[in-house]
Structure formats: C-alpha cells, structure tokens
Amino acid sequence: MTLVDIIGSLAGFLTTIAFVPQVIKTWRSRSAADISLIMFALFTLGVLMWLLYGIALRALPIILANSVTLLLASSILVMKILDTWQRYRQRLTASRRGL
C-alpha cells in the first residue's frame, strides 16, 4: 500500500466514521426534524457518485469509504423521510379534527 493509499484510506475512514454519531442520535431520538432533507438527499446522491467514480477507477479506498458512507447517509435519509412523513400525517389528522 502506497502513502497515497494510506492517506486516502485514512481520509475515507475519518469522513465515514463522522456519520456514526448522527445515525445513533437520530435512531435513539426517533427524530430527524433538524436535518435538512434536501441537503441529505443531495449528499447521498453525491456519495453514490463518488462510489461509482471509485469503482470506475478501481480505487479500493474510495470504494470502501463511500460504500460505508452511502449506507450511513442512506439510513439517515430514510429516517428523515419517515420522520417528515409522520409529521405530515400528524398535521393532516389534526387539521381534519379542526385543531
């Protein structure tokens, strides 16, 4: 493994592991209200593009880091979508009741 591979692997590890606390916090609180849906959707799409780029280059550090990041970002995105849908349904039910 070259120095460039080591740097790439370390960069990928650090940027990927940074998502773990957010996933845990969102999961435990069962709320993603403070997370921007558009930002996370764009970010997740960007990570997917990085993954495809890494696959095209056959660059293992890029592939590994972005595979894990895509999994973590996607889980936050799904929790955000579900949270948004639940809040929408609650508002809709409340408005139908005249509250």
C-alpha distance (Angstrom), angle and dihedral (degrees) to the residues before:
residue distance angle dihedral
M1 . . .
T2 3.78 . .
L3 3.78 127.1 .
V4 3.81 88.8 -106.5
D5 3.83 89.9 54.7
I6 3.80 90.6 48.9
I7 3.81 91.5 50.6
G8 3.81 91.1 46.6
S9 3.79 91.8 47.9
L10 3.80 92.4 48.6
A11 3.81 91.9 47.1
G12 3.80 90.6 49.2
F13 3.79 92.4 47.6
L14 3.80 94.0 49.9
T15 3.80 95.9 46.0
T16 3.80 91.1 45.3
I17 3.80 97.3 46.7
A18 3.81 88.8 50.7
F19 3.82 88.5 74.5
V20 3.80 95.6 56.8
P21 3.84 95.9 80.3
Q22 3.83 90.7 50.4
V23 3.79 92.4 49.4
I24 3.81 90.9 49.3
K25 3.83 93.3 45.8
T26 3.80 93.3 47.9
W27 3.80 92.3 45.9
R28 3.81 94.2 48.3
S29 3.80 96.5 43.8
R30 3.82 92.2 42.2
S31 3.79 86.5 -141.9
A32 3.76 131.6 107.6
A33 3.79 94.6 169.3
D34 3.80 94.8 124.4
I35 3.79 94.9 50.9
S36 3.79 119.0 95.6
L37 3.81 109.8 -121.5
I38 3.81 94.0 -157.8
M39 3.81 92.7 47.6
F40 3.79 93.4 50.0
A41 3.80 93.1 44.3
L42 3.81 90.8 51.9
F43 3.79 91.9 43.3
T44 3.80 92.4 50.5
L45 3.80 90.6 49.2
G46 3.81 89.0 49.6
V47 3.80 91.4 51.7
L48 3.80 89.3 50.5
M49 3.81 88.8 53.2
W50 3.82 90.6 49.7
L51 3.79 89.1 50.8
L52 3.80 91.7 51.5
Y53 3.81 89.3 47.0
G54 3.81 90.6 51.7
I55 3.79 90.9 49.0
A56 3.81 90.7 50.1
L57 3.81 89.9 51.3
R58 3.80 92.9 40.2
A59 3.80 86.8 -130.4
L60 3.79 106.4 160.0
P61 3.85 96.7 -163.0
I62 3.83 90.4 54.2
I63 3.80 92.6 44.4
L64 3.80 95.4 48.7
A65 3.79 97.1 43.1
N66 3.78 94.8 46.3
S67 3.80 94.0 44.0
V68 3.79 91.0 57.8
T69 3.81 93.0 39.3
L70 3.81 89.9 50.9
L71 3.80 90.0 53.0
L72 3.81 92.8 49.1
A73 3.81 95.5 42.4
S74 3.79 91.3 46.1
S75 3.79 91.2 52.5
I76 3.81 90.6 52.6
L77 3.81 90.2 46.0
V78 3.81 92.0 51.3
M79 3.82 90.9 48.5
K80 3.82 89.4 49.7
I81 3.81 92.6 50.0
L82 3.81 91.6 48.0
D83 3.81 91.3 46.7
T84 3.81 91.6 49.3
W85 3.80 91.5 48.1
Q86 3.80 91.9 49.0
R87 3.81 92.2 49.8
Y88 3.82 90.2 48.1
R89 3.81 91.3 51.6
Q90 3.80 91.1 48.6
R91 3.81 91.8 51.9
L92 3.79 91.1 46.1
T93 3.82 91.8 50.8
A94 3.80 91.3 47.1
S95 3.81 92.2 50.0
R96 3.79 91.2 49.9
R97 3.78 89.3 53.9
G98 3.79 90.1 50.9
L99 3.80 95.5 -113.8
